[in-house]
């Protein structure tokens, strides 16, 4: 193996930006690391080069452990996004720098320099200064410079990110050509999937510091194993479905499974996510015109032309028991959209216009194992811990979720007993059950475990009314949904969802929906009008807002009602909890400030106090994460030029 | 906007006459201020010093006392500038590249010499190195080094007074340098010293030079600190500025003006060079 990474981890401010990344890259491979900005891909590259210190794990280059070696001793070539050429040196001096440092004789140096200028297509430009070259030429110089000392490994950190489209394509070809001629093991970091697909022998997809999947580009595109990879690479539709005996069901419709059964899916019916790509979608004026399994009919929403293809966006009406995972349902909408890609020939034969009715069929489907929700249940043998175990366990069983039981805050001997008892209490009916224990406190234990694995819900025994500070610390520990259980209760079936009529409120509904669906609870959406004033305008607007929310929840498979409250929020919540017979309260998480601290408003504390005996689910939307702290790494200025593909 | 309302376009926007340039008011005020504050005094001293012609000027400058004062001024300023170039760059490097407790305080102290009266600087040095002070006495007895009333005292005083010049010239340039160039050099196998010598320092050459020249120009005219530290011993520790004071006091106006003109010309030439360097640097950065 040319490059081996073992459990590589890097933290900034305690948060892991690279989280246990393990990878093996054989000799001569062109490996592309792709992910959205902030996913940790550049940090991985910099750790391999020795430019960032490794917090945990190991880096091996050709079997040599270089984890703690300085960059000078690693024998890598590194190409930066912004070239990083030595501005006061000529092109020739730039390229010769690595050789000069190694005290190579002048004659040999000049020979090597001319060779490299030839290789990167800049022969004769050695006397120029970097400032006299175009961006593309400068990056060619940087590549030549990185190759001069004949490194064993070539690392490129978004090398073409600052260049325009045409030059990128030229440079891509040139790079691939040079790489295969030299046979040098290469890691190329990018956020551009065209680049990734064209260059990669193998591709690694990163998100939130984790390396999610590794494989050849075609494999990852056609048969992704995770939801993120399915939606990040290429476009397509992802729907919730069922898999049983070589057949995939989406709602009432059945498709033969054309790719292999997803690993980990049993013979019996199992929930899956169904992926189809725009090129697999067939459009026809009627069912007879389709040469594939018909899916539904809808209206053409837009048509866009992209060179050799035509992209048709069709909006399909809500179908019973069909839920869209991606593109995500938008607030106030229960229909979903499907993209179809047609050749211009097909477009000529059956022209379509905006607003036309069409039938949609799907030629090929890929089913991803849907791992189900994942719960982290915190137990410590106390009555509160037992309450978390009882309520969380029942909910997890209903949701057919994966559960991690985490014992905390007790000495190891007592812990083993507690965890064993909890394990027996949970019994069977779960997708998976893991147990772990730690003597840490509740907050520390939860934070540590969330770093190791990602969870949808953390269940903790906690009376939020009496310990708001504990809730704040738990919210700070990670972007997770939090279920706080104050006492042992029967499983909740009717949730009161208190939202504000804002973007934040919309996001809360979109996050809470799938959780409530999995738990089988119904929802009542509550929004409060400050004063029962004469002006009816706010009230009408809020009613519309709630109706949209209820429609969205229905599309996610959650039975929903709406209530408009009046007067102080706390009073409205208390009244509705009593009157509506709700047995759970759902709230949106307060936003973290720039330093990552979470402080609940006094109103939120009062709302928590209004429900002292109810389980409270605090949902954390992406919105909260986006306006939260933006981290820049070790104080360097991070130039953000990334575009989401 | 080309609505042809004839009277408005003839009168101009503010109703001023057509021959009056845009921004004429502020421009005139600034030029008048410059003339009164700078040009007139400069003109007067030039006229005064050249009253007896170039020969007279040369005669006044080349008396043994005046020539010694000028030589002493320039060589002490030169030694100071050399020390300042090295240590000022080092200070700036430490302030930009390292973080340590008390860094903010140190950064603020750099400007202190600009704020304290130079007389006070002189007094501080006399207290520290004077023959009555412990350190001064020891240096003189054990090593035979005489600091106060001697050139070393002058150099120390100048170093103190001009300390901020190189630091503040280098600091912003160093802070704005692209660290990726250093990182690139590291991956190419260069050690810390090589990186400083081959990558960092070439980029700092212009600010170091201009800071050094400025400190030299500033040092030529230093009076307050030196008159305390060096005293006023002709042919021994009397610098040009102190000499000028002596000539003014003994009503030898030609002697005072002539030496002043030499100091002034050297300082102005240096300022011109610094300006040219700054210009080159901005042009180079833009390219």
Interface residues (C-beta under 8 A of the other chain):
Chain A: X49 X50 X51 X70 X71 X72 X74 X76 X77 X78 X80 X82 X84 X85 X86 X87 X88 X97 X98 X101 X102 X129 X131 X132 X142 X145 X146 X148 X149 X636
Chain B: X178 X179 X180 X181 X183 X184 X185 X186 X187 X188 X189 X190 X191 X194 X198 X199 X202 X203 X287
